[in-house]
Amino acid sequence: MSERLSIIISKALKNDLDELKTRMNLDQSTLIRKLLAEATKGEKLNYAIKEYKNQKLSLGKAAEFAGMCLWEFIDELKKHKLFIEFPSEEIDKEIDNIQSGYYDEFI
């Protein structure tokens, strides 16, 4: 379901939108919906990364909020030079799982 949204923008922004819609051969509503969708997606990703970095969201919850699968979100973290932090006990558990052949059935 769609909803109507009214906003007031500066003359400079309106001129930029007019130039873009002409160059992209789009009507104003389509252009604004496209720009809002892209900006919203980017802002959600930035927020998810910030909250993950500040340990306010888990890796899975941050990926979910960003609208990405876990691996896509991990790739985004790499682009921002952020790395996944695991407590040492989880690392030890994973090493034990690898050595015991636990993951062999997945290979």
Secondary structure as GFF3:
##gff-version 3
##sequence-region A 1 107
A	DSSP	alpha_helix	11	24	.	.	.	ID=ss1
A	DSSP	alpha_helix	28	53	.	.	.	ID=ss2
A	DSSP	alpha_helix	59	66	.	.	.	ID=ss3
A	DSSP	alpha_helix	70	79	.	.	.	ID=ss4
A	DSSP	alpha_helix	88	100	.	.	.	ID=ss5
A	DSSP	three_ten_helix	104	106	.	.	.	ID=ss6
###
